[in-house]
């Protein structure tokens, strides 16, 4: 599906791998997402404006992905602020585009500092980031010189944000698929490293989700699963109409031990659990480019060890495993 379209070109890096993955189903799902996006007057107007503004943009110089803030030193666009405002909310970042700062809800470098220490440090890997949002971690992973890095996220805004940033940053061998975790079925034993962060509690079947991650990596490959967790032995099941931290689509909040057990159940070896303590309002907070409710609004103001619903407040943890 090689295409001059800013959005559809985000899957172009996958074409050399059509013999190793089910590219036909990937293209079909991408076309479905494309039709849905074009059916939204709001997002389709933004798509057309991005295409007009940066469709044929040539990066002005090398981007800096090493620091906490991913930086495009100069971009030559006069209305970056308007484009970024149209694309809000910005959940992951931050980014510096010329003189303009994209101050995201999540200070994602804080998670990166925790997770990057757990990753294999070798070049030439095939990498997936499941639930990649706008690609912050994919751009950070470019320092590992991957053979290819593929982001998965079914949210239209994330696809548009990624296409915008990818064009400005000029990072090669990085793709975005507007689809979720279940689409990993198109990539059997394809990846060397899979990151899945902030996704598990949105899945109804945790075991099936982890099995999908397992099936997508080659023997010897690594999976890193990071999640909000409850700091207790057992996971917390949410029964509607109850919610967890005001989330409509959180079904079961895992515990650290339940995540570790899932990895053992599906067959990972060398399983390692890492717990990071409570999530802080320094890491997740409201900003002008993410002006909606954030963590401070989800916690009990009189007792931040609990959510507004009275559940244990979110902690974070990650489990790492290797496929035999």
Secondary structure by P-SEA (a helix, b strand, c coil): cccccccccccccccccccccaaaaaaaaaaaaaaaaaacaaaaaaaaaaaacccccccccccccccccccccccccccaaaaaaaaccccccccccccccccccccaaaaaaacccccccccccccccccccccaaaaaaccccccbbbbbbccaaaaaaaaaaaaaaccccbbbbcccccccccccccccbbbbcccccccccaaaaaaaaaaaccccbbbbbbbbcccccbbbbbcccccccccccccbbbcaaaaaaaaaaaccccbbbbbbccccccccccccccccccccccccccccccccccccccccbbbbbbcc
